Each structure stands twice: as structure tokens, then as C-alpha cells.
Amino acid sequence: MNMGDKMECIFCKIVNGEIPSYIVYEDEIVKAFLDVNPDVNGHTLIVPKKHYKDLFDIDNDTLIHIMEIAKKIDKLLKDKLNTDGLTLVQNNGLKQEVKHFHLHLKPGYKNEGKLLPVEEIYKKINE
């Protein structure tokens, strides 16, 4: 990857605070925020702060940390949104829209309601 790719990366801009996001969790390694084009209420992305292109570029310690944070966020989503399940999705290569490693957390619900505005979901999570 050349520096130009990193400069244009939307997730690097979100991590650096250049683009606002609905942050649900942050530490020194990752930032997790609500997807602004969600498939389901509570659709969250976990993004490492360091730019890794994909699964084949990221180190195992960071991967393990991301999975530990996924467990924490699952608990948060259960507590705040009454989720009934969770799907984890991670795309690479052609399937990867943003070329910065990220893990999608897509909650499941017994009674799937209508898709609410992201702002509304963010308020529920932060109540």
C-alpha cells in the first residue's frame, strides 16, 4: 500500500476523527462504530486504528483483540437493543468495499422490526 491509499481511506479518517462517527467502543487498538448504512439495527463495525488492508495483512494479536471486543459489543447490543443473535462478517479482496480490515457485527432479532435511524440506535445504546 502506498501512502496515498492510506490518506484516502475512509476508516483511517474516522479513526483520526476527521469524519464523525457513532462510536460504541474505543481503546488504543480499535474503534467500533455504528455502520451509517446498516443492514440491521445495531450493525456495528470494528476497525483497527492501524491500517491493515485485510485478513492477510493483519497480525494475530490484533485479530484476537478484535474478537474479544466483538464479545463485549455483543453484550452491549444484547443489553441495550435486546438482540437475539449475532452474525460476524469480514470481507477480503473483491468482496471488500473499504480496503481497511474491518469486522461487521450484524445483530439478529426474533422479531425483526423496521430499520431505525442510526441516531436513534446510538441514543438507545448510550442510555
C-alpha positions in Angstrom: 0.0 0.0 0.0 1.3 3.4 -0.8 0.7 6.4 1.5 -1.9 7.8 -0.9 -4.2 4.9 -0.3 -4.0 5.4 3.5 -4.6 9.2 3.1 -7.8 8.4 1.1 -9.0 5.6 3.4 -12.4 6.5 5.0 -11.8 4.3 8.0 -8.4 5.9 8.7 -10.2 9.3 8.6 -12.9 8.0 11.0 -10.2 6.6 13.3 -8.4 10.0 13.2 -11.6 11.9 13.9 -11.6 13.7 10.5 -15.0 12.2 9.8 -17.6 11.9 12.6 -18.9 8.5 13.7 -21.3 6.9 16.1 -18.7 5.4 18.4 -19.8 2.5 20.6 -16.4 1.4 21.8 -12.8 2.7 21.6 -9.4 1.7 23.0 -5.8 2.1 21.9 -6.1 -0.6 19.3 -9.6 -0.3 17.8 -12.6 1.9 17.2 -16.0 0.4 16.9 -18.9 2.5 15.5 -22.3 2.1 14.0 -22.5 1.5 10.3 -24.1 4.6 8.7 -25.7 2.3 6.0 -26.9 -0.5 8.3 -28.4 -3.9 7.1 -30.0 -4.2 10.6 -30.5 -2.1 13.7 -27.2 -2.1 15.7 -25.0 -3.0 12.7 -21.5 -2.2 14.0 -18.0 -2.1 12.5 -14.8 -2.9 14.5 -11.9 -1.2 12.8 -8.2 -1.4 13.9 -6.7 2.0 14.3 -3.6 0.9 12.4 -4.2 0.5 8.7 -4.3 -3.2 7.7 -5.5 -4.0 4.2 -7.3 -7.3 5.0 -7.2 -10.6 6.9 -3.9 -11.5 5.2 -2.2 -8.2 6.3 -3.3 -8.0 10.0 -1.3 -9.6 12.8 -2.8 -12.3 15.1 -2.7 -10.3 18.3 -4.8 -7.6 16.7 -7.2 -10.2 15.3 -7.6 -11.8 18.8 -8.2 -8.3 20.3 -10.9 -7.6 17.7 -12.7 -10.8 18.5 -12.6 -10.0 22.3 -14.1 -6.6 21.6 -16.8 -8.3 19.4 -17.8 -10.3 22.5 -18.0 -7.1 24.6 -20.1 -5.3 21.9 -22.4 -8.3 21.6 -23.1 -8.0 25.3 -23.7 -4.2 24.9 -26.1 -4.8 22.0 -28.0 -7.5 23.9 -28.3 -5.2 27.0 -29.4 -2.1 25.0 -31.2 -3.4 21.9 -32.4 -6.9 23.1 -30.7 -8.7 20.3 -31.2 -12.5 20.0 -28.1 -13.4 17.9 -25.1 -12.1 16.1 -23.5 -12.6 12.7 -19.9 -11.7 12.1 -18.8 -10.8 8.6 -15.3 -9.9 7.3 -14.7 -9.4 3.6 -11.4 -9.6 1.6 -10.3 -8.8 -2.0 -13.1 -8.3 -4.4 -15.8 -8.5 -1.7 -14.1 -5.8 0.4 -15.6 -2.4 -0.3 -13.2 -0.4 2.0 -9.6 -1.8 1.8 -9.0 -1.4 5.6 -9.6 -4.5 7.7 -13.0 -4.3 9.4 -15.4 -6.7 11.1 -19.1 -6.3 10.7 -21.3 -7.2 13.7 -24.9 -7.8 12.5 -27.3 -8.4 15.3 -30.3 -10.8 14.9 -33.7 -10.3 16.4 -36.6 -12.8 16.9 -39.0 -10.1 15.9 -37.2 -8.1 13.2 -38.6 -4.5 13.4 -38.3 -1.7 10.9 -34.8 -0.2 10.3 -34.5 2.8 12.7 -32.3 5.8 12.0 -28.7 5.3 13.2 -29.1 8.3 15.5 -31.9 6.6 17.3 -30.0 3.3 17.7 -27.0 5.3 19.0 -29.2 7.0 21.6 -30.5 3.6 22.8 -27.0 2.2 23.1 -25.9 5.2 25.2 -28.9 5.3 27.5 
